[in-house]
Amino acid sequence: MSEPLTPLHPSADEQLDLNDIKELDDDDINDLDLNPDLDADIVLSMEDANKTRQGSITKRPINITEDDEIFDDMDDFMPKINVGSPFSSNVALNKMHAASTSSPMMKMTPRRLSMSQQSKFITYCDNQLMQVQRRFVQSQGLNNQNGYPDLVSLLKDLKTLVDFIWYSIDNSNPHTDYLLKMDTPEESTYKPSVELISTYFGQTSYLIRIADDLLDYIEKFKIKDLETKEQNNTVTKIFKFLFILDKIFIRLLTGTIPGGHRMNGTDAVRLCGIAERTRMRFPIYLESQNVHGYHYEVSKIYEETLDKCGN
């Protein structure tokens, strides 16, 4: 079978008369210039540069008075909260710390909860969280008489529930305030024995839920109109509650609890997101409420938890 013939193509410049080419006039050339001011800008920039070198352009002096606040105050980066003090003023923190760090052999041996007891535990926690949520919603305008009068009251209810949940895990002290005086699990001299009976059966989910809801609760309360003393007391309790949660979560992540149980990967990933969200949004909330000077405390929000999650 024969191949088709190649079509003929005109040779170079065969259809172009080089002797009859029309030149563009000035108007056509100007229409092709897409940025006519470019050359002018370059010239002006070069002129300004030359004037600067010659000293013809002088800098305008900046007048700073003593009343101008330009730099951050160094005191704002110093600790403003006594972390060693308890969340509640009626708690003897030193006695609690001594009791929590004593020998585990001197304490009552923990006992694993039966299935019926675990069911009662879950029912109680669900009811308490629902009660907190119900009172919170009522405090937002539905029924102020039955709602929370202030943020501190809500924090106290959450703190009581956290104490109950943590005691069911650690069995060392019915108040989590003692954690504020304890070092990180890596530095602490007290190590719960992994040989002790583990009373853990998934209580982490409630602690993570409380940490997740906490920021949403806080952001709905306005504290900028409170008196200075009351405002400082509210901010102090918020930070202490966050610090207590951080101490609890780092022990769950490292398995520093009786029985040595560690938080699973799914809960750890969820917790990391909650910690990052709280660390990012809480300073924005403080700024919106005209609360300043807690830079050190802000830097400590979930510090140990995020450090462990990152590793």
Sequence and secondary structure as in RCSB ss.txt:
>XXXX:A:sequence
MSEPLTPLHPSADEQLDLNDIKELDDDDINDLDLNPDLDADIVLSMEDANKTRQGSITKRPINITEDDEIFDDMD
DFMPKINVGSPFSSNVALNKMHAASTSSPMMKMTPRRLSMSQQSKFITYCDNQLMQVQRRFVQSQGLNNQNGYPD
LVSLLKDLKTLVDFIWYSIDNSNPHTDYLLKMDTPEESTYKPSVELISTYFGQTSYLIRIADDLLDYIEKFKIKD
LETKEQNNTVTKIFKFLFILDKIFIRLLTGTIPGGHRMNGTDAVRLCGIAERTRMRFPIYLESQNVHGYHYEVSK
IYEETLDKCGN
>XXXX:A:secstr
           TTTT  TTS     HHHHHHH S TTHHHHHHHHHHHHHHHHHT S        TT   S  GG
GGS  S TTS SSTT  HHHHHHHHTS GGGS       HHHHHHHHHHHHHHHHHHHHHHHIIIII TTTS SS
HHHHHHHHHHHHHHHHHHHH S S GGGGGGS  TTT S    TTS    SSTHHHHHHHHHHHHHHHHTS  TT
S HHHHHHHHHHHHHHHHHHHHHHHHHHHT STT     HHHHHHHHHHHHHHHHHHHHHHHHTT    HHHHHT
TTHHHHHHHH 
